[in-house]
Amino acid sequence: MRMKPLFLGLAAAAAIVGGPAHAADAAGQANIQMVKQFLADVRVASAGPNSTANVRTVVERYMSPDYVQHAAGFPPGREGYIQVMSKGPPPGMQVGPSPGASPPAPKDLYFFADGDFVIWVAQIPSPNPSDAAAAEKLHFNMFKIVDGKLKEHWDSD
């Protein structure tokens, strides 16, 4: 399924919404909070020592055993996610600036929920701040939540 048209529509919605999170109901708000906590936990786990064990703990807490990863650059499933994140956060997921880590942490701009879906919009600083054209980019992610767990993930790359 091609998700680019959806992400373009979400970009327009992100420009209109007047706050960092929007959900039509309490279940959507709970899903947003779960995604926010997952992001915080996985960023810390992947940046610290013993990252494989730490990332595995976070992933097993938040992801369904049959998690589906639609994002380029990640092998399939939970194990693929653990494999990538255990090597340290990929670009756009860092906790903060550190030697050799590029780019720095994303700025989480918006979270939207609609039913089982949560859309996360982040601004990712460029690793080269002197390049004005590439200074920042918006990154869109969508998670499907089933039974309180992350079941699927798509992104704008």
N, C-alpha and C positions, 0 to 999 in steps of 0.2 A: 504494500500500500504506500503510495506517495504521500508524504506528510507536508511537503513544501507549501501548498496552498493554505493548509491549516495554519502553519506557522506565520505566513504573511498576514492572515486574518488576526492572529493573536498579537502581532506587532501593532496593528492598528488598535486593537483593544487595549493593549498596554499603554498606549499614548493617551487613551481616553479615561481609563479608570483612575480615580483620585486617591488611591491608597495602595499599600503594599500587598493586601490580601483581600480576595473577594470570594465569597461562597454563598450560595443561595440558601443553605440550611446548615444545621448543626453537624450533620454527618460530613458535609463538605468541609466545614471549618476544622473538624477533627482530622480529616485526611490531610489538609494543609499543614496542620501542626505536626503530624507524623512525618511528612516529607521534610519539613524544616528541621526536625530533630534528627532524622536520618542523615541529612546533609552535614549538620554540625558534628555528629558522631563519626561519620566516615572520614571527614576531613581531618579530625584529630587522630583517629586510628591510623590512617595511612601516612601521617607525617611523623609519628613517633617510633621509638624502638619497638622491636618485636611486631612489626607491622602486619605480617601475615596472620598471626594469631589474633591480633586486635581487629583487623579488617574482617576476618572470618566471624568473630563474635558479633560484630555489628551487622554483617550481612545476614547471618542466621536469625538475628532478632527481627530484622525488618523485611527481608525478602522471602517470597514464597519459594518452596523447594523447586518448583517448576517455573521459575522466573525466566522471562523471555527478554533478551537484550536485542533491540533493533538498531542500536547506535554503532556506527562505523568505528573501527579501532578496538572494539571489545570482542573477545571470543564469546561464544554463547553461554547463557546460563549464569547461575550464581558462581560457579567455579571460575568462569571466565572473568567475571567482575572481580573476584578475589585475586586472581592472578595479576590483573592490570593494576589494581589499587594497592597491592602489597609491594609494588616496585616504587611506591611513592605516588603522590597525587599527580595525575596527568595535567597538562595545561588547563587552566581554568578551575581547578579544584583545590589549589594550594590554600593552606590556612593563612599564610602571610608570606611576605618576602623572606627569602633565605638564600644563602650562597648556592648558586647553581639551580635554584628553583625559578622557573620562568614560565609563564607570567605569574604575577601575584594573585592573591585570592580574588574570586569574582565578587562583585557587589550584587547581592540578591535584591532585585527591584520589585518584582511582583509575583504573587502566587494567586492562581485562580482555581476554583474547584467547580466541576459540573458533574454531578453523579459520582461515578467511580474514578473520574479522571482529575488529576491535578496538573496544572501547567505552571512551570517555574521559569521565570524570565530573569536572566542575570546579565550584567554588564561585565565583560572580561577585558581588563586592561591589556594593552599590547606589551610584549616583552621588550619592545623598542620604543620608549616614550618619545624619542626624537622624531619618529615617523608619524606626523600628524594624521595622515590618511589612515593609518592602522592603529591609531591611539586607543580606540575602544571598539568593541563589537558587541552586539546583543546576541545572546545564546538562548535558545528556547528548548525546554525539555518537557516531556509529558510522561507522567506515570499513570498506570492503571492500578488501582488498589482493589483487591478482592480479599474478603475475610480479614481485613486489617493488615494485610501484607502487600508489599510492592510486587505486582504480578508481571507488568510489562513496562518497558521504557523506550521512548523514541527521543531523538534530538534533532536539531536543525542543521547539523553538519552532514 
